[in-house]
Amino acid sequence: TAGERAEAGRAFDGRPETFWHSEWSARQAPYPHSLEIDLGAATEAVGFRLLPRQTGVQNGRPRGYRLLLDGATVSEGTVPDSGSLYEVRFPRAKGRLLRLELLDGHRDEPFLALAEIGLIRPPRPGDDWASQYGIADVRTGDARFDPSPADLEALPKVELRKGGVWRAAVLPHAAWVRPLNTPEIWQGVAYYRRRLPPPPRGKRATLVLQGMQSVDVWLDGRPLASRRGGYLPLRAEVRTGGDLLVRVDNSDNPLIPPGKSQRELDFMFGNGLIGSATLEITDPLHITDPLEIDGGVRVESPKLGKGWASTWVRTTVRNDGPRERTFVVRQTVYDPQGRRVAMRTMGSRLPSGRAAGMNQKLAIPKPRLWSPDSPALYRLRTTVEERGRVVDAVDTRIGLHTIEVSRKRGFVLNGKPLRLRGTNRHQDYPWVGPALSEAAHRRDARLIKRSGHNIVRLAHYNQSPAFLDACDELGILTIPCIPGWQFVNRDPRFMERVLRDIRETVRRDRNHPSVAFWETSLNETYPSPELAETWHDVAKAEGATLTAGDEGQGAPWDVTYNGWREDLSRPSESSRPGYIREYGDFEFGGGSSTSRVKIGQGLPKLLQATWNHV
């Protein structure tokens, strides 16, 4: 067939005429049939896996086999007449040349067909579940991880005394430029400074910046604010002008999610101020920030009717001025063509120092629904008006859609099942790491869309709002994740920061129509049912529609990530909808898989990995 002459047909021996089977012959080929693979280097093994043909007619199944490494037999036996993965263990052996001899086949067929073979390597530190999913308990109060206020006040004087050269920086900024193809990253401290002007008379100013991974800020030598966690922004009110000094430290810290050391982590920290830095100027009467409790403008999921859509909008306003203020909150909706299609107003008054949330219902006629094929975006303009004058305004892009999941229908968007074609994305680029420009984020989104994907998982941490904005525009569903990877720390400071990350992740991104569900668990960490329930409940309280996380006994997630099973059964969690988050990786055995190899392991293994993904 044409498929047998395709490029992928050369995966086993480089010959297009041998596609998942031994060479065809006009007459029955004599047994044994054999397959030889040069592993590229001496390789240790403690077993092997064999997967019979998985497509088309389920014939050509092998029966008797013999496996040799460098000419020495390490295993022999009989493969069951089944399409399931066959696995056998043997004493540790080492060799470069692998030879698989198939002595005969079930039903005496003239050819044999294989989908995959792979060696099982001996476990190494970090390969087994127990060492990967380590539990840390850091209660020492070590100043490296949790400096006291006195320590913080002295830090700049001590560190800047060592000398250095100040250079101009354009944000986002990588404090250390990573050489191309260098899988290492500089860790340490970087300082930034700038002269801040005083806030305009009668206005309030808020500093917003993002650094990796600990951030401390001083104004005129006095501590202003700190944040432990590098994937969401620091916000601090600035009452005067002065000399601003920012310290950024991306050193390993088990008290800050993800917590695991850089050497053991499967992604690289950035360094420096990896996002923008802004000084927001507002009236004392203003719409609060989305990251605050019940903050900002919050748009609920719409209800769809025949020829209309309705949604609730909640806006929280704060009065930081010295006197009571009377005002109106106005909601105005513009359709994708810029035409006004809905408006609602509500009056209120606020005493000094108080905040209040106001709920307003909007009805939108003849709605255009958001979907990957038609990402229609409406603009909601929220204004706070006093005596006919706008004192604050926020624009929110919204998409009208409904999302459901079920075991029977799968992922359902706007009442219709949608087949998800997904990928994972790391916010990382050569030289600058995660310090990408907005244009670079949009380029990545365009490439993902052009590749035919309609959903992307933001592994394994919060990513730039610019990328989510691009996904909203292009029609790419997203799975926002909190920072985490195979690590949890019992220390209450770590646990509280996980809860903070869950809250702020949902608060920041809940109005993005591209969000499909929320990964509010630490990646591959498998918490206790009680802890998982807490994380799930916190996300729901903030407005998360659907949560997702690793499967496990008692896991509360609306969508479970299914674990790999040696019989290739799907899904392994039968009580709720399941989703495969990393197809092509753990689907083939995780760390022992022929799909997970390093460049240094040689061309034959790289070709096998490529074939698995194809």
C-alpha positions, 0 to 999 in steps of 0.5 A: 500500500501507499502507507507501506512506502511512506517515509515512516516505513523505514523506522526499523531497518531503513527500507520502505518495503518493510512497514511493521513487518518482515520482508514480503516474499512470493513464497512463505519466508522461512523462520526465524525472522530477525530484527537487528538494531544498533543502539548506538552505545552499550546500553543496560537493560532489565527487560523488554516490551513488544507491542504487536501491530495495532492498525488494520487486520490484527494478524502477523502476531509473533509467537516464539521469540529469542532476544540477544544483546551482543550475541548473548541470549537474555530472554526467550519464550512465547508471546501470547496471541493478543494485541496487548503490550507484552513485557518480560523481565530478565537479569541485568544485561548490557550491550550495543547490538540488539537482535530480536529473533521471532521463531514462528507466528500464531496461525503460521502466517507468512509474515510478522507485524510489530508496532513497537519494541523497547528495552526496559532500562534499570531504574536510576535515581529520579526514575522511580515514582518514589524519588520523583514525587519526593516530599520535602519538609523544610522548617529550619527558617533558613534565611536563604529560603525565607529572609526576615525583615531585618535580613531584607533591609540589609541585603542591598547594602551587603550585595551591592557593595561587591560591585558590578556594572549597571546596564540599560535593560529593556523589559521583558529582560533576561539577566543572563543570556543563555547560549543556544543549545545550552540546557543550563541556566544561571541562578543567582541575584540580579538588581534593577533600579529606576527613578520613579516620579511622584503620583499626580496630585489626588491620584493613586499609583500602583507598581506592577512587575514580574520577576523570577523567582523571589522579588524584593522592592525598596523605595529610597532604601526602605522595603516596599514589597516582596513576593515569593513566586515568579509566575504571577505579578507583584503589586504594591501601592506607591505613595511617593516618588523616589529611587526604586530598587528591585532584587530578583533571585531565581535560586532554588527555594523549596518554599516557593512552588514549584519547589524542586531544584533546577537540576531536577526540574523538567523546565528551566527557570528564567532570570531577571524581570521576565515580564513588564513593569508598569506604574498604574495611575488611578482615581481613589475611586476605582475598579479593584485589581482582579488579583484581589479578593472578589476583585476587578470585573468578573464575567460569568458563563453565559446562558444561551437561548434562542436568539439571545445570550445573557450573562452576569457581570460583577464589578468591585469598586473601592473608594480610597479617598477621604470622603464618601463618593456617589457614582454609576457603574456602566456596562457597555457591550460591543459586538465583533464589528464594534457595534453597541449591542447592550448596556446597563447602569447601576448607581451606588455610593461608597464611604471612605475606605470601603469597597463593594461589588455590584452585579449587573445582568446583560442580555445580548441579542443574536449572539455570535458564539466563540469557538476554535473555528469562529473565535468571535470576541465581544468587548465589554467596557466597564466605566465608573462615572461620577457626575457624568465624568468617567473616573475609571474604565476597564475593557474586557474581551469576552467570548460567548460559549458554553462548555461541558464534559461527559464520559458519553459525549466527551468535550462539548462546546456550544452543545456540540462534541469537539474532538480536541487536538492538543499540544503542550507549550513551555514559555521558553525561547533560546537565549532569553528563556521565558522573557518573551516579547508580546510579539513572540507569544503571538508568533507561538500561538500562530504556529500552534494554530497553523499546526492544526491544534485547537487546545494547548496546555500551559505546562507547568506554570502560569504563562503570559496574558499576551499568549492567552490573548492571542489564543482568544483571538485565534481560537485556541482552547487553553489549560492554565496550570499552577506552578508545580512539578513532582514536588510538594512541601509539607511546610505551611508556607509552601502550602499557602503559596499553592493556595495563593497560586490557585486563587490568583490563576483563576482570578487573572485568567477567568474572563478569557474565553479560551480557557477550557479547564483549570489545572489546579493541582501540582503536576504529577504530585498525587496529593491526598484526597483531602488536600486535592479536595481543598485545591479543587474547592478553592478553585471553584470558589474563585469561579473555575468552571472545570478543574483538571488534575492527576488521577488518584483515589478520591481525586475530585477533579472534573476532568482526570488525567489518565495514567499510563497502563501496560495493557494500553487500556483507556481510560484508567479512571472510569468514573469521570471524563478523562484527558490524555495530557502528554500523548506520546510520552507516558503513553509508551512507558514514561522514563523507560520508553523508546519515545523518551531518549536523549540526543546523545543516545544516538541516531537509531534511538532517535529514529525509533522515538520519531516513529513512535510519535508519527 
